[in-house]
Each structure stands twice: as structure tokens, then as C-alpha cells.
Amino acid sequence: MDASVAAVSRSPTHSFSKSNRLSIRLVAGLGIEGDAHAGATVKHRSRVKIDPTQANLRQIHLIQGELFDELAAKGFSVAPGDMGENVTTRGIDLLALPVSTRLHLGASAVVELTGLRNPCVQLDRFRRGLMSAVLDRDGGGQVVRKAGVMGIVVTGGDVHPGDPIAVVLPPEPHRRLERV
């Protein structure tokens, strides 16, 4: 299956879930136009409390739609935008990509991956037990965070459901995504 955009979402407020849209506009260096998390400096409330001047490495949140299939098998009803992501993908293993991978979304937008979303208690407030459902352990006992990846917008553009996604890996050696 070719990688594609399944849904796009944004919210002007710091609500947990984001509304699905017909399109979103990515703005270089800032994030999603009209989204509460857009900006050159961090906008996530917990991070602002620590240091409001730090660079915003979480301008855009992407989740692979296959996670929703996995969650449905565990009894959770979760749809695109419900977990606060801006872009829901299909046909790409986002969690396996290295830091600095560039995703070309649609005709012109480019996103550079910065790290993994760190699941928080808001997931349990949305659906009881969801936080533990998006955490796992690998064969070595290390925590696996499945709640999506974060990135910055390198090149702006409009993104729509159905748009193709092209993956450009960074030069080796590759660094594994870690929470950001």
C-alpha cells in the first residue's frame, strides 16, 4: 500500500481532540495555520511552564491510522483527530522512521520528524485505559510509545485527505526517534 494522508485535523484551542478538516495549511517554521500548537516556540502547556522560549519541536503531530485498527481490536473506539493529531496517515510505519526523516505531504508540504509523542493522562481522560493501550514493551523491555510522532514544518503547503506521502530518510547513521 502506498503511504497517504487519511485525515487532517486542527483546533484553535488547547482542546484534546481536533476537528477533521477538508484541508490544513502547513506554515514553514510555525506548524498548522489556525492550530493552538502553531508557533516557533513551544505551545504545549506543560512545556511552556518549564521554558516558554524553547524551540517548538512539536509543531505537527502525526499518527498512523493503523494504530486505530489496533486499538479497535482492544475495544477502543478512536477516530482521526480524537488523540489530538493533525495528520492521520495510512501505509507508513511512522514509529520506525529515524529522527530528521522528511515527509513530503501532498504537492508541496515537508515535515521533518523530531521525536515521539509522549503519551499523557489526557488519553485516559478521553478513554479510560487508552494510555496503557498506546504503550508497549519491546523484546528488550524498553517502553514503546505508539501515540504518534512529532515534527516541524520545513516547507509549507496545503494538505488534504488522500494526498500521497513520500519519505526521505536522513543521511546515516540514523538516530531512533525518542520522546520529545
N, C-alpha and C positions, 0 to 999 in steps of 0.2 A: 504494500500500500504506500502511495506517495504521501509525504508529510503535508498537512494542510491545517488551516485555521478552521476550527469547528465553531467558535463563538468569540465575540468580543464584548467587553463589558467595561463600564466605568461608573463612578459615583462622585459627585461633587462634595459629599460629606464623608466623614470618617465612620461610615456605617460598615458593618462586617461584610455583608453581601453587596454585590454590584449589579446594576441592571444591565441586561443584554441590550445591545445596540445593533443597528444595521451596519455601522462602521465606527471606528475610533480614529482619531488623528494623533499620531506619534510626533512629538516635537523634540528635535535633537537637543541633548543635554538637559532636558526637563522631564520628559515622560509623556503621559497621556493628557492631551488637552481636555480640561474640564474635570480631571480626576483629583481628588483630595491629596493624593500622594505625589503629584507632579511638583517638581522643583529641583534646583541644582543642589540644595542642601536637604538633609533628611526631613521627612514629613511624618513618619510613623511616630505616634505619640510617645511610646516608650523610649525611642531613640532620641527624640527631641529633649526629653527630660535629662538625658545623660550629657548630650552635647549638641545643641541646635546648629552648630556651624559645620558639623561633619558632612562630607560629601554624601549625596543621596545615591547609594548603590542599589536602591530598591525602587527605581522609577517605574518599573513594569514587572508585573507578576504573571507568570505563565504556569499552567497546569496541563499535564497530558490527560486528555479525556478518558484514556484507558483506566485512570485511577477511579473514575466514577463507576465504571463497569465492575472493578474490583470491590468498591465499597457497596455497590448494589448487591453483590453476592454475599456480603456480610450483613445485609439488611438495612443499609443506609440509603435513603433517597437524597441524592445530591445532584444538582444540575449545574451547568455552566454559569459562572458568576457567583454561585452560592458561597464559595470559600474565599471570595474577595479577589479572585484573579481577573486580570484584564484580558488575557488571551487564553482560550482553551484550544489545545492542539489535538490532532489525531495523526497516528502513524509515525511518531518520533519519540524515542526514549530520552526525554529531557534530562532525567536524572543521571544518565550515563555520559552526558557531554562534559567536557572539561571547562574550566574557567577560561574566559575570553573567547569562547565559541561565539561566532556571529551567526545570527539567524536573520535571513532575508525574508521578510514577510510581505507578500504581495508584490506590487510593482516597484516600490522604492524604499520602504522602511527597513532599517537594520537595527537589531538589538544585540548588544554584547552581554553575555551571561556573566554575572558577578558571584553568584552563590546560590545556596539552597534557602528556601523559606524555612524558618524555624517555627514549627507548629506551637501554638499557644492555647491557653484555656478558652479563648473565644470560640474555638472549634467545638468544645464541649457545651458551650452556651447555645450554639447553633443546633447541634445534635449531640445528645448525651452519648459519650463513648467514642466520638469521632476522633478526638486527639490520639487516643491509643490506636485507633484503626489506621491512622496515617503514619504511625511509627512502627518500625520493624527492627530486626537484628539480622546482620549478615552472618556468614559462616564463622567469622572470627569474633562474633559477639558485639561488633560495633553497631551503633544506632544508625538506622537508615531512615532518613526523613523523606517522606513521599508527598509532602504538601506543596510541591512545585518549586520553581526556580525563579530567581530574581535577576533583573538586568537593568542596563542603562540604554537609553536611546542614542545611537550613534548617528543615524540618518533618519530624518522624519518622513512621514508619508501616511496616507490613509490605509487602514487595514480593515478587511471585510471577511465575514464567514465565507469559506470556500477558497480563499486565497492560498496559493502554494507557499510552502516554507522550504527554503534552501539552506543547508547547513554548511558553514565554512569553519573548519577546525583551525585553531591557532597553531603556530609552529611548535614542534616538540622541544623539550619534554612537556607533556601535558600535566596540568595540575587538576586533581579531583575537586569537584565542587564541594565546598563546606558551607556551613550556615553563615549567613550574612545579615 
